[in-house]
């Protein structure tokens, strides 16, 4: 599984190209702030909603510390999705939140 650092994600978010971030934290956790424009799909729902994702896009998976997003990334990767796990999760995020 490919990994990406929070500062690299922040650079992508600030850029001109669309970035597809999936935050796999629970809804209550996301209320405290998420990466701008990130989709919230709690880990428990990833498997049953993955058919709604586009296999031609690359997704960056995020959680609080990197563990849950790593599991989600492995699952999606096994089903043919292009994914990267943000190392350190939102604990290491220094960019803007919404």
C-alpha positions in Angstrom: 0.0 0.0 0.0 1.2 3.4 -0.9 1.6 6.0 1.9 1.5 9.8 1.8 2.5 12.4 4.4 0.1 14.9 5.8 2.2 17.8 4.4 2.1 16.2 0.9 -1.7 15.9 1.1 -1.9 19.6 2.2 0.1 20.6 -0.8 -2.2 18.6 -3.1 -5.3 20.2 -1.4 -3.9 23.6 -2.1 -3.1 22.8 -5.7 -5.3 23.1 -8.8 -6.0 19.5 -9.4 -8.9 17.7 -7.7 -8.0 15.6 -4.7 -10.2 12.8 -3.5 -9.9 12.3 0.3 -12.0 9.8 2.2 -12.1 10.3 6.0 -13.0 7.0 7.6 -13.5 8.3 11.1 -16.9 8.2 12.8 -19.3 11.0 12.2 -18.8 12.4 15.7 -15.0 12.6 15.2 -15.4 14.4 11.9 -17.5 17.1 13.5 -14.3 18.3 15.1 -12.9 19.1 11.7 -11.9 17.4 8.5 -9.7 18.1 5.5 -11.7 20.5 3.2 -13.9 18.6 0.7 -13.1 15.2 2.2 -15.9 12.6 2.0 -16.8 11.0 5.3 -17.3 7.2 5.0 -16.9 5.6 8.4 -14.7 2.5 8.3 -17.6 0.2 9.1 -19.4 1.4 5.9 -16.5 1.3 3.5 -17.1 -2.2 2.2 -20.8 -1.7 1.6 -20.3 1.7 -0.1 -17.2 1.1 -2.2 -19.3 0.4 -5.3 -20.1 4.2 -5.3 -16.4 5.1 -5.7 -14.8 5.5 -9.1 -12.0 3.1 -9.8 -10.4 5.5 -12.2 -9.7 8.0 -9.4 -7.0 7.8 -6.7 -8.2 8.2 -3.2 -6.3 9.3 -0.1 -7.6 7.6 3.1 -7.5 9.4 6.4 -8.4 8.7 10.0 -7.3 10.0 13.4 -3.9 8.3 13.5 -3.5 6.1 10.4 -4.7 2.7 11.6 -8.3 2.6 10.4 -7.4 4.4 7.1 -4.7 1.7 6.6 -7.3 -1.0 7.0 -9.7 0.8 4.6 -6.9 1.3 2.1 -6.0 -2.4 2.1 -9.7 -3.3 1.6 -10.1 -0.9 -1.3 -6.8 -1.9 -2.8 -7.9 -5.6 -2.8 -10.9 -4.6 -4.8 -9.0 -2.8 -7.5 -9.1 0.8 -6.2 -6.1 3.2 -6.4 -5.5 4.4 -2.8 -2.9 6.0 -0.5 -2.9 6.0 3.3 -2.1 9.3 5.0 0.5 8.5 7.6 -0.2 9.9 11.1 -3.8 10.8 10.3 -5.5 13.9 11.5 -3.2 13.9 14.6 -0.4 15.1 12.2 -2.6 17.3 10.0 -1.4 21.0 10.0 -3.6 22.3 7.2 -7.0 23.9 7.1 -10.1 22.0 8.3 -13.8 22.5 7.8 
